[in-house]
Amino acid sequence: MYNFIKKNKILFSFFLFIFLYNFIQIYEYAYDKYAFQYGDWLINYSNGFLRRGLIGEIFLIISKLTNLNLQIIFFLSLVLLILIFYTKNFLIFTKIKLNYLILSLLFSPFLFLFTILNHSSGIRKEYLLLVVFIFLITELIKKFNEKQLWKYIFIFQLLLLSHELSFFFLPYFILIFIYSSNKKNIKLIKKQIIILCFTSLFTFFLLYLFKGDSSYIAPLCKSFGSAAYNNCLQSGVVHMSFNQSVKSVFFTLLSWMDVKGFLSFLLIAIIYFSPFILFLNKKIKFETFNFEKFKINKKFTFILLFFVSTISYPLFLISFDWGRWLSILFFLNFYFIIFLILKKIMIFNEQLWFTKSINFNNFKKNISLIVIFLIYSTFATPGVCL
């Protein structure tokens, strides 16, 4: 293990630094009981079934069984979550030959650096979605068995019960199902995709029926006990989630929006998402295959990827957290590309300057490269909210 870490010391140091920063963030959120970054994880079923309540209900059960304060359970659970998250990412990137293109995405302010450049972003429930997605792609790369996909259909329903935002990123899971298919298993995978879609639609509809209203605010805040954040009844995630309609949030968003702020946010997004276009270069090989009547080639893949990302666009109309949504999109697009690379569906050409392999673990040799990418990743910082 020591030799493995030593061999990948810069990459390990990068993820260790972000982990330690997030560790401090989580402690701060737990100790000061932040209204959003902390409170969102505590929503539970104390007043009956409710959207976003699964994780908070689990926390409450653990608290009753162990007599531990909810703040401690929150802290330990999120530290474990990010430990798994960064460990899996470190192991994934040790399997990839790094190049300028991959590094331009790795150092993007929408990826791992997002929580550092936006301290208030916190470790929110989308990290559950990202961890599940990482496990899905690594499991399919390591040893593919289409039967493995059944459990992810079930797990995705748990993600929805934790936070309904996962529904808007369902197409990325469908993409992984499609790109894991072959002539032998295509019928089974089609069946799995249909079941995934219908069960997710049913769960999402169920969450809409139990979306909650202002009558849930007092019981929820009471259930937090001494762990409740300040002014729980009149502010924070509980008040905003169950006292505001989608319509009111939309019109509030319109009233807050200014043209200059919107255009600057859009420009930052275009700058940092633009490296994905380089994957369309003709010299980057792509193994074409068929899915039913569709011929899956590189051009079709990226058109499909763009279409899939548009499914999440309604989030930008009903929520203020634009930076969060773009960060999730960036993560999922990046992981999908990594999946294609590790599955050898997409193969780099060493003749291109931006896809030529770099010995990134030689610190002295690459110090200038590291400095350039750090400048690149911080010269324009996307905010959490518009």
C-alpha positions in Angstrom: 0.0 0.0 0.0 2.8 2.4 0.9 4.6 1.8 -2.4 1.3 2.3 -4.3 0.7 5.6 -2.6 4.3 6.7 -3.1 4.0 5.9 -6.8 0.9 8.1 -7.0 2.0 10.7 -4.4 0.8 13.9 -6.1 -2.6 12.4 -6.9 -2.9 11.1 -3.4 -1.8 14.5 -1.9 -4.4 16.2 -4.1 -7.3 14.0 -2.8 -5.9 14.0 0.8 -5.9 17.8 0.8 -9.5 18.1 -0.4 -10.6 15.4 2.1 -9.0 17.2 5.0 -10.6 20.5 3.9 -14.0 18.8 3.7 -13.4 17.2 7.1 -13.0 20.7 8.6 -16.0 21.9 6.8 -18.2 19.1 8.1 -17.0 19.7 11.7 -17.8 23.4 11.3 -21.3 22.6 9.9 -22.0 20.2 12.7 -20.6 22.3 15.5 -22.3 25.6 14.4 -25.4 23.7 13.1 -25.6 25.4 9.7 -29.2 25.9 8.6 -28.7 24.3 5.1 -25.5 22.3 4.9 -26.4 20.6 8.2 -30.2 20.9 8.5 -30.9 19.2 5.1 -29.5 15.9 6.4 -31.8 15.9 9.5 -35.2 15.9 7.7 -37.0 12.8 8.8 -40.4 10.9 9.1 -41.3 12.1 12.6 -44.5 13.6 11.3 -45.2 10.9 8.7 -43.7 10.0 5.3 -42.0 13.0 3.7 -39.7 13.7 0.8 -36.0 13.9 1.7 -36.7 12.2 5.0 -34.9 8.8 4.6 -31.4 9.8 5.8 -32.7 11.9 8.7 -34.9 9.0 9.8 -31.8 6.7 9.8 -29.9 9.3 11.8 -32.8 9.4 14.3 -32.9 5.6 14.7 -29.1 5.5 15.2 -29.4 8.3 17.8 -32.1 6.3 19.7 -30.1 3.1 19.6 -26.8 4.6 20.6 -27.8 7.7 22.6 -25.5 9.7 20.4 -26.4 13.4 19.6 -27.6 14.0 16.0 -24.6 16.4 15.5 -22.1 13.6 16.2 -24.0 11.1 13.9 -24.1 13.8 11.2 -20.4 14.4 11.5 -19.3 10.7 11.6 -21.6 9.8 8.7 -20.5 12.5 6.4 -16.8 11.9 7.2 -17.3 8.3 6.3 -19.1 9.3 3.1 -16.3 11.6 1.8 -13.7 9.1 2.9 -15.3 6.5 0.6 -15.8 9.2 -2.1 -12.2 10.3 -2.3 -10.8 6.8 -1.9 -12.8 5.5 -4.8 -11.8 8.5 -6.9 -8.1 8.1 -6.1 -8.2 4.5 -7.1 -10.0 5.3 -10.4 -7.5 7.9 -11.4 -4.5 5.7 -10.7 -5.9 3.4 -13.5 -5.9 6.2 -16.1 -3.0 7.6 -18.0 -3.2 11.3 -17.2 -2.9 13.9 -19.9 -3.6 17.6 -20.4 -7.2 17.0 -21.3 -8.0 14.9 -18.2 -6.1 17.3 -16.0 -8.0 20.3 -17.3 -11.2 18.6 -16.1 -9.7 17.2 -12.9 -8.7 20.8 -11.8 -11.9 22.4 -12.9 -13.6 24.5 -10.2 -16.8 22.6 -10.9 -15.2 19.3 -9.9 -13.3 18.4 -6.7 -12.3 22.0 -6.0 -15.9 23.2 -5.9 -16.3 22.8 -2.1 -13.0 24.6 -1.5 -13.7 27.5 -3.8 -17.3 27.7 -2.5 -16.9 27.0 1.3 -20.7 27.4 1.8 -21.5 24.7 -0.7 -21.0 21.9 1.8 -21.3 18.2 1.5 -24.8 17.9 0.4 -27.0 14.9 -0.5 -25.8 14.8 -4.1 -22.6 13.2 -2.8 -24.8 10.1 -2.2 -25.7 10.2 -5.9 -22.0 10.6 -6.9 -20.8 7.7 -4.7 -23.4 5.4 -6.0 -22.6 6.4 -9.6 -18.9 5.7 -8.9 -19.6 2.3 -7.5 -21.8 1.5 -10.5 -19.1 2.4 -13.1 -16.2 0.8 -11.2 -18.2 -2.4 -10.6 -19.1 -2.7 -14.3 -15.5 -2.1 -15.4 -14.0 -4.5 -12.9 -16.2 -7.5 -13.7 -19.4 -7.0 -15.7 -22.5 -9.0 -15.0 -25.8 -7.6 -16.1 -27.4 -9.0 -13.0 -25.5 -6.4 -11.0 -27.7 -3.7 -12.4 -30.8 -4.9 -10.5 -29.4 -3.7 -7.2 -28.8 -0.3 -8.6 -32.4 0.0 -9.7 -33.3 -0.5 -6.0 -30.5 1.8 -4.7 -31.7 4.6 -7.0 -35.1 4.5 -5.3 -33.3 5.0 -2.0 -31.5 8.0 -3.5 -34.8 9.5 -4.5 -36.1 9.0 -1.0 -33.1 10.9 0.3 -33.5 13.8 -2.1 -35.8 14.1 -5.2 -33.1 15.9 -7.2 -31.6 12.5 -8.1 -34.5 12.1 -10.5 -33.2 14.8 -12.8 -29.9 12.8 -13.2 -31.5 9.4 -13.8 -30.6 9.5 -17.6 -26.9 9.2 -16.7 -27.6 5.9 -15.0 -29.6 4.8 -18.1 -26.5 5.8 -20.3 -24.3 3.5 -18.2 -26.9 0.7 -18.7 -26.9 1.2 -22.5 -23.1 1.4 -22.8 -22.8 -1.9 -20.8 -24.9 -3.8 -23.3 -23.9 -6.3 -25.9 -25.7 -8.7 -28.2 -26.2 -11.3 -25.5 -27.6 -9.2 -22.8 -29.4 -6.4 -24.7 -32.9 -7.8 -24.0 -32.3 -8.0 -20.3 -30.8 -4.5 -20.1 -33.7 -3.1 -22.0 -36.0 -4.7 -19.5 -33.9 -3.2 -16.6 -34.0 0.3 -18.2 -37.8 0.1 -18.4 -38.1 -1.0 -14.8 -35.7 1.6 -13.6 -37.7 4.4 -15.4 -41.1 3.2 -14.2 -40.1 2.6 -10.6 -38.3 6.0 -10.5 -41.3 7.7 -11.9 -43.6 6.0 -9.4 -41.2 7.0 -6.5 -41.0 10.6 -7.8 -44.8 10.8 -8.0 -45.1 9.4 -4.5 -42.7 12.1 -3.2 -44.7 14.7 -4.9 -47.8 13.5 -3.1 -45.9 13.7 0.2 -44.0 16.9 -0.6 -45.0 18.4 2.8 -46.2 21.8 3.8 -45.9 24.3 6.6 -47.6 21.9 9.1 -44.4 19.7 9.0 -42.0 22.5 10.1 -42.8 22.5 13.9 -42.7 18.6 14.3 -39.5 18.4 12.3 -37.7 21.1 14.3 -39.0 19.4 17.5 -37.6 16.0 16.4 -34.1 17.5 16.1 -34.1 18.2 19.9 -31.0 19.9 21.1 -29.4 19.3 17.7 -31.8 21.8 16.0 -30.2 24.7 14.3 -31.0 28.3 15.3 -34.4 29.7 14.4 -35.4 26.4 12.8 -39.1 27.3 12.7 -38.6 30.5 10.6 -35.4 30.0 8.6 -33.1 27.4 7.0 -33.7 24.4 4.9 -36.8 23.1 6.7 -38.7 26.4 6.5 -37.7 27.0 2.8 -38.4 23.4 1.7 -41.9 23.2 3.3 -43.1 26.8 3.3 -42.4 27.8 -0.3 -44.1 26.5 -3.4 -42.2 25.9 -6.7 -44.1 28.8 -8.2 -43.0 31.2 -5.4 -39.4 30.1 -5.7 -39.5 30.6 -9.5 -40.8 34.2 -9.3 -38.3 35.0 -6.5 -35.5 33.7 -8.7 -36.7 35.9 -11.5 -36.8 38.9 -9.2 -33.2 38.2 -8.1 -31.7 37.6 -11.5 -29.7 40.4 -13.2 -28.4 40.2 -16.8 -24.8 40.9 -15.9 -24.7 38.2 -13.2 -26.4 35.6 -15.5 -24.1 36.3 -18.4 -20.9 36.0 -16.2 -22.2 32.7 -14.7 -22.9 31.4 -18.2 -19.5 32.5 -19.5 -17.7 30.7 -16.6 -19.8 27.5 -17.3 -18.9 27.6 -21.0 -15.2 28.1 -20.3 -14.9 25.1 -17.9 -17.2 22.8 -19.8 -15.5 23.5 -23.2 -12.7 20.9 -22.8 -15.3 18.2 -23.2 -15.5 19.3 -26.9 -11.9 18.1 -27.4 -13.1 14.5 -27.0 -14.8 14.9 -30.4 -11.4 15.1 -32.1 -11.3 12.5 -34.9 -7.9 11.1 -33.7 -9.5 10.0 -30.5 -10.8 6.5 -31.3 -14.2 5.3 -30.4 -15.4 1.7 -30.6 -18.8 1.9 -32.4 -21.5 -0.6 -31.4 -25.2 -1.1 -31.9 -28.0 -0.8 -29.5 -31.1 -2.1 -31.2 -31.5 0.0 -34.4 -29.2 2.7 -33.1 -25.6 2.9 -34.2 -23.7 4.2 -31.1 -20.6 6.1 -32.4 -18.8 9.1 -30.8 -20.8 11.8 -32.4 -24.1 10.2 -31.4 -22.7 9.6 -27.9 -22.0 13.3 -27.3 -25.3 14.4 -28.8 -26.9 11.9 -26.4 -24.8 13.3 -23.5 -25.9 16.8 -24.3 -29.5 15.8 -24.4 -29.2 13.9 -21.1 -27.8 17.0 -19.4 -30.8 19.0 -20.5 -33.1 16.8 -18.4 -31.7 18.6 -15.3 -32.4 22.1 -16.7 -35.7 22.5 -14.8 -33.7 22.6 -11.6 -32.3 25.9 -12.8 -35.9 27.3 -12.9 -37.0 26.1 -9.5 -33.9 26.5 -7.3 -31.2 29.0 -6.5 -28.3 26.6 -6.3 -27.1 26.9 -9.9 -23.5 26.2 -9.0 -24.4 22.9 -7.3 -26.4 21.7 -10.4 -23.5 22.6 -12.7 -21.1 20.8 -10.4 -23.2 17.6 -10.4 -23.5 17.8 -14.2 -19.7 18.2 -14.5 -19.1 15.2 -12.2 -21.5 12.9 -14.0 -20.3 13.9 -17.5 -16.7 13.4 -16.4 -17.4 10.0 -14.8 -19.1 8.9 -17.9 -16.1 9.8 -20.0 -13.8 8.0 -17.5 -16.2 5.0 -17.8 -15.8 5.0 -21.6 -12.0 5.2 -21.3 -11.7 2.4 -18.8 -14.0 0.2 -20.8 -11.8 1.0 -23.8 -14.7 2.3 -25.8 -12.8 5.5 -26.1 -9.1 5.3 -26.8 -6.6 8.2 -26.7 -4.2 9.0 -29.5 -0.7 9.8 -28.1 0.0 12.0 -31.2 -2.3 14.8 -29.9 -0.6 17.2 -27.6 -3.5 17.3 -25.2 -3.9 13.5 -25.0 -0.2 12.7 -24.6 0.5 10.9 -21.4 2.1 12.8 -18.6 4.1 11.5 -15.6 2.1 13.6 -13.2 3.7 12.0 -10.1 7.0 13.6 -10.8 6.5 16.7 -8.7 9.8 18.6 -9.6 9.3 17.9 -13.3 5.6 19.0 -13.2 5.7 21.9 -10.7 5.1 24.4 -13.5 2.3 22.3 -14.9 0.6 22.1 -11.4 0.9 25.9 -11.0 -0.7 26.5 -14.4 -3.6 24.3 -13.7 -4.1 25.8 -10.2 -4.3 29.3 -11.8 -6.7 27.9 -14.5 -8.9 26.4 -11.8 -9.2 29.6 -9.7 -9.2 32.5 -12.1 -13.0 32.4 -12.4 -14.9 30.9 -9.5 -18.5 29.7 -10.0 -20.8 30.5 -7.0 -23.1 28.1 -5.3 -26.1 30.3 -6.0 -26.8 32.6 -9.0 
